[in-house]
Amino acid sequence: MKLNTNKIISELKRLGWSKYKLAKVMGIANQTVYKILNSDGTGYTFRTVEKFAGALDVDAKDLIL
């Protein structure tokens, strides 16, 4: 599954959040968020997509390419 990292970054800007704050809200290490958002977005499970969607309060399908 391919994660739409550009959409996540766009949502972070809309909320005025840093990647660090997103990591805290998601309950994961900030290095993990940086790694995911700096990747090509491939190879992630739906559970990962759901975690991002829940933290950003968006529909999970909007974060999938």
VEXDREN-845937 format. One record per residue: chain; residue number from 1; x, y, z of N, C-alpha, C in turn. Coordinates in nm, 2 decimals. Atoms other than C-alpha are relative to their C-alpha. Layout:
residues N
(node "A",NUM,(X,Y,Z),(X,Y,Z),(X,Y,Z))
...
This chain:
residues 65
(node "A",1,(0.08,-0.12,0.00),(0.00,0.00,0.00),(0.09,0.12,0.00))
(node "A",2,(-0.08,-0.13,0.01),(0.13,0.35,-0.09),(-0.07,0.11,0.08))
(node "A",3,(0.05,-0.11,-0.08),(0.09,0.63,0.16),(0.02,0.13,-0.07))
(node "A",4,(-0.01,-0.13,0.06),(0.02,0.98,0.03),(0.07,0.09,0.10))
(node "A",5,(-0.08,-0.08,-0.09),(0.30,1.15,0.22),(-0.02,0.15,-0.02))
(node "A",6,(0.02,-0.14,0.03),(0.23,1.48,0.04),(-0.13,0.05,0.07))
(node "A",7,(0.13,-0.03,-0.07),(-0.13,1.48,0.18),(0.02,0.02,0.15))
(node "A",8,(-0.02,-0.01,-0.14),(0.00,1.42,0.53),(0.08,0.13,0.03))
(node "A",9,(-0.08,-0.13,-0.02),(0.25,1.71,0.50),(-0.10,0.12,-0.01))
(node "A",10,(0.09,-0.11,0.02),(-0.03,1.93,0.37),(-0.09,0.01,0.12))
(node "A",11,(0.08,0.00,-0.12),(-0.25,1.83,0.67),(0.07,0.06,0.12))
(node "A",12,(-0.08,-0.05,-0.11),(0.03,1.91,0.91),(0.01,0.15,-0.01))
(node "A",13,(0.00,-0.15,0.02),(0.06,2.26,0.76),(-0.14,0.06,0.03))
(node "A",14,(0.14,-0.05,-0.03),(-0.32,2.31,0.78),(-0.02,0.01,0.15))
(node "A",15,(0.01,0.01,-0.15),(-0.31,2.21,1.15),(0.10,0.09,0.08))
(node "A",16,(-0.10,-0.07,-0.06),(0.00,2.41,1.22),(0.09,-0.09,0.09))
(node "A",17,(-0.07,0.10,-0.08),(0.17,2.09,1.36),(0.14,-0.02,-0.06))
(node "A",18,(-0.13,0.05,0.04),(0.53,1.98,1.34),(-0.01,-0.15,-0.02))
(node "A",19,(-0.01,0.15,0.01),(0.63,1.62,1.25),(0.02,-0.05,0.15))
(node "A",20,(-0.02,0.04,-0.14),(0.73,1.60,1.62),(-0.13,-0.01,0.07))
(node "A",21,(0.13,0.00,-0.07),(0.38,1.69,1.74),(-0.08,-0.12,-0.06))
(node "A",22,(0.07,0.12,0.05),(0.23,1.43,1.50),(0.05,-0.13,0.06))
(node "A",23,(-0.06,0.13,-0.06),(0.46,1.16,1.64),(-0.06,-0.01,0.14))
(node "A",24,(0.05,0.01,-0.13),(0.35,1.25,1.99),(-0.15,-0.04,0.01))
(node "A",25,(0.14,0.03,0.00),(-0.02,1.24,1.90),(-0.02,-0.15,-0.04))
(node "A",26,(0.01,0.14,0.05),(0.03,0.91,1.72),(0.06,-0.10,0.10))
(node "A",27,(-0.06,0.09,-0.09),(0.23,0.77,2.01),(0.11,-0.08,-0.05))
(node "A",28,(-0.11,0.07,0.06),(0.53,0.67,1.80),(0.12,0.09,0.01))
(node "A",29,(-0.12,-0.07,0.00),(0.89,0.78,1.78),(0.00,0.11,-0.11))
(node "A",30,(-0.01,-0.10,0.11),(0.95,1.11,1.59),(0.09,-0.04,-0.11))
(node "A",31,(-0.09,0.05,0.11),(1.23,0.94,1.40),(-0.08,-0.09,-0.10))
(node "A",32,(0.09,0.08,0.09),(0.96,0.70,1.26),(-0.08,0.08,-0.09))
(node "A",33,(0.07,-0.09,0.08),(0.75,0.98,1.14),(0.08,0.06,-0.11))
(node "A",34,(-0.10,-0.06,0.09),(1.05,1.15,0.98),(0.03,-0.10,-0.11))
(node "A",35,(-0.04,0.11,0.10),(1.15,0.82,0.81),(-0.12,-0.03,-0.10))
(node "A",36,(0.11,0.03,0.08),(0.80,0.75,0.68),(-0.03,0.12,-0.10))
(node "A",37,(0.03,-0.12,0.08),(0.74,1.11,0.55),(0.11,0.03,-0.10))
(node "A",38,(-0.11,-0.03,0.09),(1.08,1.12,0.38),(0.02,-0.12,-0.09))
(node "A",39,(-0.01,0.12,0.09),(1.03,0.78,0.20),(-0.09,0.02,-0.12))
(node "A",40,(0.09,-0.01,0.12),(0.85,0.71,-0.12),(-0.15,-0.04,0.03))
(node "A",41,(0.14,0.03,-0.04),(0.54,0.60,0.08),(-0.04,-0.14,-0.03))
(node "A",42,(0.04,0.13,0.03),(0.54,0.24,-0.03),(0.03,-0.10,0.11))
(node "A",43,(-0.02,0.11,-0.09),(0.51,-0.08,0.18),(-0.06,0.02,0.14))
(node "A",44,(0.06,-0.02,-0.13),(0.30,0.05,0.46),(-0.14,-0.07,0.01))
(node "A",45,(0.13,0.07,-0.02),(0.00,-0.14,0.61),(-0.11,0.10,0.03))
(node "A",46,(0.12,-0.09,-0.02),(-0.35,-0.01,0.65),(0.00,0.05,0.14))
(node "A",47,(-0.01,-0.04,-0.15),(-0.29,0.00,1.03),(0.08,0.13,0.01))
(node "A",48,(-0.08,-0.12,0.00),(-0.02,0.26,0.97),(-0.08,0.12,-0.06))
(node "A",49,(0.08,-0.10,0.06),(-0.25,0.46,0.74),(-0.11,0.05,0.10))
(node "A",50,(0.10,-0.03,-0.10),(-0.52,0.44,1.01),(0.05,0.09,0.11))
(node "A",51,(-0.06,-0.08,-0.11),(-0.28,0.58,1.27),(0.02,0.14,-0.04))
(node "A",52,(-0.01,-0.14,0.05),(-0.20,0.88,1.06),(-0.13,0.07,-0.02))
(node "A",53,(0.13,-0.05,0.02),(-0.56,0.93,0.97),(-0.07,0.04,0.13))
(node "A",54,(0.05,-0.03,-0.13),(-0.67,0.92,1.33),(0.06,0.12,0.07))
(node "A",55,(-0.07,-0.11,-0.06),(-0.41,1.16,1.45),(-0.03,0.13,-0.07))
(node "A",56,(0.03,-0.12,0.07),(-0.49,1.40,1.17),(-0.15,0.03,-0.02))
(node "A",57,(0.15,-0.01,0.01),(-0.87,1.35,1.19),(-0.04,0.02,-0.15))
(node "A",58,(0.04,0.01,0.14),(-0.90,1.27,0.82),(-0.04,-0.15,-0.03))
(node "A",59,(0.04,0.14,0.05),(-1.05,0.97,0.63),(0.13,-0.07,-0.05))
(node "A",60,(-0.11,0.08,0.03),(-0.79,0.69,0.59),(0.02,-0.01,-0.15))
(node "A",61,(-0.01,0.02,0.15),(-0.88,0.65,0.22),(0.06,0.12,-0.07))
(node "A",62,(-0.06,-0.12,0.06),(-0.76,1.01,0.16),(0.15,0.00,0.01))
(node "A",63,(-0.14,0.01,-0.01),(-0.41,0.91,0.26),(0.06,-0.11,-0.08))
(node "A",64,(-0.05,0.11,0.08),(-0.37,0.62,0.02),(0.00,0.04,-0.15))
(node "A",65,(-0.02,-0.02,0.14),(-0.24,0.65,-0.34),(-0.04,-0.12,-0.08))
